[in-house]
Amino acid sequence: MSKHKLPDGSEVYWDGAHYDADNASIQTDIPFYIKEAKKAGGPVLELACGTGRLTIPIALAGVDITGVDISQPMLLRAREKAVKAGVKAGFIKADIRFFRLKKKFKLIFIPFNSMQHLHDRVSLERFFERVRAHLSPGGRFIVDVFNPNPHYLVRDPDELIPIGHYKDPLTGRDILVNESYSYDRAAQAARLGWHYKRGRCNIGVKKLNMRCFFPLELEMLLHYNGFAIKAKYGDFDRSAFRSGSPKQILVCLAR
């Protein structure tokens, strides 16, 4: 991944309005992050904030929050939504491996599997170093990624599975999204293709590459990059992490 450019396989972030329409049903993480942000009692930093899906509800809850993202289309949408909602939330275009802000934060979080866009050791080390540099003393760092499911890792790469549908923000016509999935064992990455279809017309395929973090590997990555894990949940209801948990949600402190 080159500095300040969208990582390879991040084509699904092509349009903020389409992204929001496609992800409108995702709500379960919002109360979790609002509670964590209010508990922090001070400045909050969201990394890979996208269109402000979480940033804006947190700002509406009265929290001082800044969002960082590398995608200009996503940030344009976030700023438009913040103005419409009447909230102040700073949105900054930056690479999460290299960002430098002139303040520290009591809570830093990277939600919605976004850390899975960091595929190599050097990128992860740079990212963790930037997080530590921006944490206030005693501040918390939260990461959430999916828990790899072996059933997905052996999917037929030629199989297309419907994963969602939404209304085109411009035309109001239905768009169906089908997914192809292959697992790259050498890179430890899920390589997805999202196939967009409007009626009978195929309107394009967007790539999404996600590094898979297995549970003990993720714990070791955090440990060796200077973090102590204080809590680990398997979903946003704060249930204990188990083999069948859909998520890995880790609340950490800098060591």
VEXGUKOL-240770 format. One line per field, with one value per residue (C-alpha): residue number from 1; x, y, z; residue in three letters. Coordinates in Angstrom, 1 decimal, decimal comma, always signed. Layout:
<recs>
num = c(NUM ...)
px = c(X ...)
py = c(Y ...)
pz = c(Z ...)
residu = c(ALA ...)
</recs>
This chain:
<recs>
num = c(1 2 3 4 5 6 7 8 9 10 11 12 13 14 15 16 17 18 19 20 21 22 23 24 25 26 27 28 29 30 31 32 33 34 35 36 37 38 39 40 41 42 43 44 45 46 47 48 49 50 51 52 53 54 55 56 57 58 59 60 61 62 63 64 65 66 67 68 69 70 71 72 73 74 75 76 77 78 79 80 81 82 83 84 85 86 87 88 89 90 91 92 93 94 95 96 97 98 99 100 101 102 103 104 105 106 107 108 109 110 111 112 113 114 115 116 117 118 119 120 121 122 123 124 125 126 127 128 129 130 131 132 133 134 135 136 137 138 139 140 141 142 143 144 145 146 147 148 149 150 151 152 153 154 155 156 157 158 159 160 161 162 163 164 165 166 167 168 169 170 171 172 173 174 175 176 177 178 179 180 181 182 183 184 185 186 187 188 189 190 191 192 193 194 195 196 197 198 199 200 201 202 203 204 205 206 207 208 209 210 211 212 213 214 215 216 217 218 219 220 221 222 223 224 225 226 227 228 229 230 231 232 233 234 235 236 237 238 239 240 241 242 243 244 245 246 247 248 249 250 251 252 253 254 255)
px = c(+0,0 +1,5 +1,3 -1,9 -3,5 -6,4 -5,2 -5,5 -8,8 -10,7 -12,8 -16,1 -15,5 -16,1 -19,2 -20,3 -24,0 -24,0 -22,0 -24,5 -27,5 -25,9 -25,0 -28,1 -29,2 -25,9 -26,8 -25,7 -22,3 -23,6 -24,8 -21,6 -19,3 -21,5 -21,3 -17,5 -17,1 -19,1 -17,2 -13,9 -14,9 -12,7 -11,5 -12,2 -10,6 -12,2 -9,8 -11,2 -14,4 -15,8 -19,0 -19,4 -21,8 -20,5 -18,8 -22,0 -24,1 -21,3 -21,1 -24,8 -24,3 -22,2 -18,8 -15,8 -14,8 -12,5 -12,7 -9,8 -10,1 -8,1 -11,1 -12,1 -15,6 -16,3 -15,2 -17,2 -20,3 -19,4 -19,0 -22,4 -24,1 -22,5 -23,8 -27,3 -27,3 -26,0 -23,0 -19,4 -17,1 -13,7 -13,1 -9,4 -8,0 -5,0 -3,4 -3,9 -0,3 +1,1 -1,3 +0,0 -2,5 -1,7 -3,7 -4,0 -7,2 -8,8 -10,3 -9,1 -11,0 -11,0 -14,4 -16,1 -13,2 -11,2 -7,9 -8,2 -7,1 -3,6 -2,1 +1,6 +3,7 +5,2 +1,9 +0,5 +3,5 +3,3 -0,4 +0,0 +2,8 +0,6 -2,2 +0,2 +1,6 -2,0 -3,3 -3,6 -2,2 -4,6 -6,5 -8,1 -7,8 -10,6 -10,3 -13,1 -12,5 -14,5 -13,7 -12,6 -15,1 -13,6 -16,8 -16,0 -12,4 -13,4 -16,1 -16,1 -14,5 -16,9 -20,0 -22,0 -24,1 -26,5 -25,4 -27,6 -29,8 -30,5 -32,0 -29,8 -29,4 -29,8 -32,5 -34,3 -33,9 -33,1 -29,4 -28,6 -25,1 -23,8 -20,5 -17,7 -15,2 -11,8 -9,3 -5,6 -3,8 -0,3 -1,5 -4,0 -6,5 -10,1 -10,4 -14,0 -15,7 -19,0 -21,0 -23,5 -26,6 -29,5 -32,4 -30,9 -27,9 -24,5 -23,1 -19,7 -17,6 -15,7 -12,9 -12,5 -9,4 -9,6 -6,6 -7,9 -6,7 -7,0 -7,8 -4,4 -2,5 -4,4 -3,7 +0,0 +0,1 -1,4 +1,0 +4,2 +3,1 +2,8 -0,9 -2,4 -5,8 -8,3 -11,5 -12,4 -15,9 -17,5 -20,1 -21,5 -23,7 -20,4 -20,8 -17,6 -15,5 -16,0 -15,2 -18,5 -18,4 -18,9 -16,6 -13,3 -13,7 -10,7 -10,4 -6,8 -4,4 -1,0 +1,7)
py = c(+0,0 +3,4 +6,3 +8,4 +6,2 +3,9 +0,4 -2,2 -4,0 -1,0 -0,2 -0,6 +2,9 +4,5 +6,5 +7,7 +7,8 +4,2 +3,1 +4,5 +3,1 -0,4 -0,3 +1,5 -1,7 -1,9 -0,4 -2,8 -1,2 +2,4 +2,1 +0,3 +3,0 +5,9 +4,3 +3,9 +7,4 +9,0 +6,9 +8,2 +11,7 +13,5 +13,8 +10,8 +9,8 +7,4 +5,9 +4,9 +6,9 +6,6 +8,5 +9,2 +6,4 +6,2 +9,6 +11,6 +9,7 +10,1 +13,8 +14,1 +12,5 +15,5 +13,9 +15,8 +13,5 +13,7 +11,3 +10,3 +8,5 +8,2 +8,1 +11,5 +10,4 +9,0 +12,1 +14,4 +12,4 +12,6 +16,4 +16,8 +14,6 +16,4 +19,8 +18,4 +16,9 +20,3 +18,8 +19,7 +16,8 +17,2 +15,1 +14,8 +13,1 +11,0 +7,6 +5,8 +4,6 +8,1 +10,6 +13,3 +15,4 +18,1 +16,6 +13,4 +11,4 +9,5 +7,0 +5,9 +3,3 +1,6 +0,0 -2,1 -4,4 -1,5 -2,6 -5,6 -3,3 -3,4 -6,5 -6,4 -6,3 -2,9 -1,2 -2,7 -1,6 +1,9 +2,0 +0,8 +3,3 +6,2 +5,1 +5,0 +8,4 +9,9 +8,2 +10,3 +8,7 +6,0 +6,3 +3,3 +1,8 -0,3 -2,5 -4,6 -7,2 -10,2 -13,7 -15,8 -18,5 -21,7 -22,2 -19,0 -19,9 -22,9 -21,3 -21,9 -18,8 -19,1 -19,0 -15,8 -15,2 -12,3 -10,3 -7,2 -4,8 -1,1 +1,8 +3,7 +7,2 +8,9 +6,9 +5,1 +1,8 -1,4 -2,5 -6,1 -6,9 -10,4 -11,6 -13,8 -15,0 -16,6 -17,1 -16,4 -18,7 -17,3 -13,7 -14,7 -12,6 -12,8 -11,6 -10,5 -9,2 -7,3 -7,6 -4,7 -5,3 -2,9 -4,9 -7,2 -4,9 -5,6 -2,3 -3,3 -5,3 -3,7 -5,5 -5,8 -7,5 -8,1 -9,5 -12,2 -11,9 -15,1 -14,7 -15,6 -13,9 -10,6 -10,8 -11,3 -8,4 -6,1 -7,3 -7,0 -3,6 -2,2 -2,8 -4,6 -6,1 -5,2 -6,7 -9,0 -9,3 -11,6 -9,1 -5,6 -6,9 -7,4 -11,1 -13,1 -14,0 -17,7 -19,9 -19,1 -15,3 -13,2 -10,4 -9,8 -6,6 -5,7 -2,9 -2,0 +0,3 +1,3 -0,5)
pz = c(+0,0 -1,0 +1,3 +1,1 -1,5 -1,1 -0,4 -3,1 -3,0 -1,5 -4,5 -2,6 -1,2 -4,6 -3,6 -0,2 -1,0 -2,4 +0,6 +3,1 +1,2 +1,1 +4,8 +6,2 +8,1 +10,1 +13,5 +16,3 +16,8 +17,2 +20,9 +21,8 +20,5 +21,8 +25,3 +25,0 +23,7 +26,5 +29,1 +27,8 +28,9 +26,5 +22,9 +20,8 +17,5 +15,0 +12,4 +9,0 +9,8 +6,3 +5,8 +9,5 +10,1 +13,7 +14,0 +13,6 +16,2 +18,6 +18,0 +18,4 +21,8 +22,8 +22,4 +21,0 +18,1 +15,1 +12,2 +9,9 +6,6 +3,3 +0,9 -0,4 -1,6 +1,9 +3,6 +1,3 +2,3 +6,0 +5,9 +4,1 +6,7 +9,6 +8,2 +7,7 +11,3 +12,7 +14,5 +14,7 +13,9 +12,4 +9,3 +8,2 +5,1 +6,1 +5,9 +9,3 +9,1 +9,0 +10,5 +12,8 +14,8 +17,3 +20,1 +22,1 +22,6 +25,5 +23,2 +19,7 +17,8 +14,4 +13,7 +11,2 +10,2 +8,9 +10,3 +7,9 +5,1 +6,6 +5,1 +5,9 +9,1 +8,4 +7,8 +11,1 +13,0 +11,7 +12,4 +16,1 +16,6 +15,4 +17,8 +20,7 +19,8 +19,9 +23,1 +26,2 +29,4 +30,4 +27,2 +25,5 +22,1 +20,6 +17,5 +16,0 +13,2 +12,2 +13,6 +10,6 +9,8 +8,2 +6,2 +4,2 +3,7 +1,6 -0,5 -4,2 -5,8 -8,7 -6,6 -6,4 -3,2 -2,8 +0,2 +0,0 -2,0 -1,8 -3,7 -6,0 -4,3 -7,7 -9,5 -6,7 -8,7 -6,9 -6,9 -6,0 -4,6 -5,1 -3,6 -4,9 -2,3 -2,5 +0,3 -0,4 +2,1 +1,4 +2,1 +4,8 +3,0 +1,9 -1,7 -2,4 -5,4 -5,0 -8,2 -8,6 -10,7 -11,6 -13,0 -15,6 -16,1 -14,5 -13,5 -12,3 -9,9 -7,0 -5,2 -1,4 +0,1 +3,8 +5,9 +8,2 +11,8 +13,8 +17,5 +19,1 +16,3 +17,0 +20,7 +20,0 +17,4 +20,0 +22,8 +20,7 +19,5 +23,0 +24,1 +27,0 +26,4 +29,1 +27,6 +24,7 +23,3 +20,7 +19,7 +20,4 +23,2 +25,2 +25,2 +26,0 +23,0 +22,0 +19,0 +17,3 +17,9 +14,8 +16,0 +17,8 +19,8 +21,9 +24,4 +25,1 +27,0 +25,9 +28,0)
residu = c(MET SER LYS HIS LYS LEU PRO ASP GLY SER GLU VAL TYR TRP ASP GLY ALA HIS TYR ASP ALA ASP ASN ALA SER ILE GLN THR ASP ILE PRO PHE TYR ILE LYS GLU ALA LYS LYS ALA GLY GLY PRO VAL LEU GLU LEU ALA CYS GLY THR GLY ARG LEU THR ILE PRO ILE ALA LEU ALA GLY VAL ASP ILE THR GLY VAL ASP ILE SER GLN PRO MET LEU LEU ARG ALA ARG GLU LYS ALA VAL LYS ALA GLY VAL LYS ALA GLY PHE ILE LYS ALA ASP ILE ARG PHE PHE ARG LEU LYS LYS LYS PHE LYS LEU ILE PHE ILE PRO PHE ASN SER MET GLN HIS LEU HIS ASP ARG VAL SER LEU GLU ARG PHE PHE GLU ARG VAL ARG ALA HIS LEU SER PRO GLY GLY ARG PHE ILE VAL ASP VAL PHE ASN PRO ASN PRO HIS TYR LEU VAL ARG ASP PRO ASP GLU LEU ILE PRO ILE GLY HIS TYR LYS ASP PRO LEU THR GLY ARG ASP ILE LEU VAL ASN GLU SER TYR SER TYR ASP ARG ALA ALA GLN ALA ALA ARG LEU GLY TRP HIS TYR LYS ARG GLY ARG CYS ASN ILE GLY VAL LYS LYS LEU ASN MET ARG CYS PHE PHE PRO LEU GLU LEU GLU MET LEU LEU HIS TYR ASN GLY PHE ALA ILE LYS ALA LYS TYR GLY ASP PHE ASP ARG SER ALA PHE ARG SER GLY SER PRO LYS GLN ILE LEU VAL CYS LEU ALA ARG)
</recs>
